[in-house]
Amino acid sequence: MSAAMRAFVVLAVVGVATLGEGGAAASSLLVQHLLLAAACLAFAVVFPAAAYAPSRGPSAAWLSFAVLAAAGAIAAPYAYAAWLVLVEIVAFGTLVWLASGDPPALLRVLPPAFALLASAHGLAAVVQKLSGSPRPASTFLNPNHLAAWLAGAALFLAGSISSKSAPIRVRCVHGMAVALALAGIFVTGSRGAAVGLVAGVGTLFAVTWGGLSPKARRFMLAGAAVVVLGAAAGVAVRFRGDDDPYRFHRTRIWAASLRAAVNSPLLGSRPGQFASAAPNLNFPLDDTPLRFERSFTTPHSDVLRAVCEFGFPAALGALAAVVLAARELFRRRGELADGERGALAALCCLAAQACVDDLTTRPAITLVGAVFAGLLIGRRRPSPPAPLARINAAAVAVLVVLTLGVGEIAGFVSWNAVRGLPRGRLDPQRFARLRRSLAWNPMQADGWRRLAEHFMGDGRAWQASDYAAAREAAEHARRLEPADAYVVRAAARVEATASLTILPFEATRERAAELYDEALLLARTDATIPLEAARFLLQAGDAPGARRAARRALEVEPRSASPRLVLAQAILRQEGAAGAAQARGLIDEALSLAPRAGEVPTSTYDAALRAVDPKLVEALGRELDGSAAP
């Protein structure tokens, strides 16, 4: 009974994780984590006598990684982001433990479930492609992530297809599922999936070749050729019809991301903090209008992420777990069941693609990897667990329930309370929802930013008490997430709005300017921050300060248009007629750099820095004409 329940939970988690942005949607995460928490408590306390358990060597190495990740989380600037990473680590470890509890029972039910899921997602991708989607992703949001999941599922099923004991009907059904999965991979055109398939197929060859007949080997070679060539053809078709100037951009992201590990080799950027550090890791593109329009928030490689985000010691712990597991599997390679061979090939496929993709951002992929890992490292217990071991397991289960159960519910209720809320001033009903969200999750900085924006509104009707509340909320968000440039900029906006309305004092203006400077230090590649500061200082009557800020924006983005107009305004305010020639030259340059008629901005960053307001140009023209008049 317990084995059947365990298998059911594993299947349910894997199935739910494929829904809602590859399992990253809040509702999908809630269901996944509640299932894992309930199962952990049940099988650690109610049904503790599992016949199998995870192998000790790989488990100990993985626990060392988890402990070092927790140490990094304690030192992380933004505790909530670090907590979310730890939650995913706990979820992964819990599912590995569940899957390793009875591998033979799980191997009986996993293949049909994977056949159904792979067929559904592969068919959905094909239908989306036929409906006009350039790169379909089924329910995964990202086509590369869908392709990774389909590749892993196809290789797992390929292991069962190679079984001589499986009925021909089952092998045919699984073969159809593999074909649909491969069709889904083809229409995604994923390069990473092609790399993963090569690694996975090679692994499947290595573990099955010796036991195959000559006829089966020829069949397997033909099938492997079709799989690899089909995936490569999908990539070729994608790039033939898609003129992507950034198709090799990822290699530069990898090089830039390594700087996070070089800057802090022991702890990296800390769990969950890479997105805040990324602006200062960005690199210029010299063949585009704006140098830093393309940004990134992940290293786009999970291997690099292990080093960049967790540091070298934690990454070595994760590597040790992989090496120890590989050594054990090599020693018993002749004993592997067909399903285990397929799971090993699937894991090698996912590991290869993880070298060039950020697969760990999708729970569907990390959890299916956990299932395959659990299948492979599960070992029969030599004896029933001792009473002390049961007590320890129960204590760990309580921690898992607190993490994946209580913590997840609080986070979900908080997220759901603000879902759909606009930014800015809120009516009483919506304001109550925001307060409820903060009560359930006071650790998230964005909720406090929303609170500051509510009290600030548009700055037209607020009072001193509103300013005090907005400032405190913005400062609290800063204390929660001190290393994020955009949290600091939100605090600067509160001071800037106060300076332009109810507190038109030099001290308020200087405080706003200092906060803008601090934000720029945290995101030196974002020219919108000094541009916003320049516009504020111009309105506040500080033409020299506006001039300096506009020049900073141009230092970041020399080919931008909007900062040139602000700089021209500042020069005219500061120098009058003496600066007319310089201002006119800046206006002409801005017009030459502005988007052509009919050109659509490629991003909000592009729109903020290249757009030219015709009314502002006209007003500057009149001011220049007035200064030239005798």
Secondary structure, 3 states (H helix, E strand, C coil): CHHHHHHHHHHHHHHHHCCCCCCCCHHHHHHHHHHHHHHHHHHHHHCCCCCEEECHHHHHHHHHHHHHHHHHHHCCCCHHHHHHHHHHHHHHHHHHHHHCCCHHHHHHHHHHHHHHHHHHHHHHHHHHHHCCCCCCCCCCCCHHHHHHHHHHHHHHHHHHHCCCCCCHHHHHHHHHHHHHHHHHHHHHCCHHHHHHHHHHHHHHHHHHHHHCCHHHHHHHHHHHHHHHHHHHHHHHHHHHCCCCCCCCHHHHHHHHHHHHHHHCCCCCCCCCCHHHHHHHHCCCCCCCCCCCCCCCCCCCCHHHHHHHHHCHHHHHHHHHHHHHHHHHHHHCHHHCCHHHHHHHHHHHHHHHHHCCCCHHHCHHHHHHHHHHHHHHHEEECCCCCCHHHHHHHHHHHHHHHHHHHHHHHHHHHHHHHHCCCCCCCCCHHHHHHHHHHHHHCCCCHHHHHHHHHHHHCCCCCCCHHHHHHHHHHHHHHHHHCCCCHHHHHHHHHHHHHHHHCCCCCHHHHHHHHHHHHHHHHHCCCCCHHHHHHHHHHHHCCCHHHHHHHHHHHHHHCCCCCHHHHHHHHHHHHHHHHHHHHHHHHHHHHHHHHCCCCCCCCCCHHHHHHHCCCHHHHHHHHHHHHHHHCC
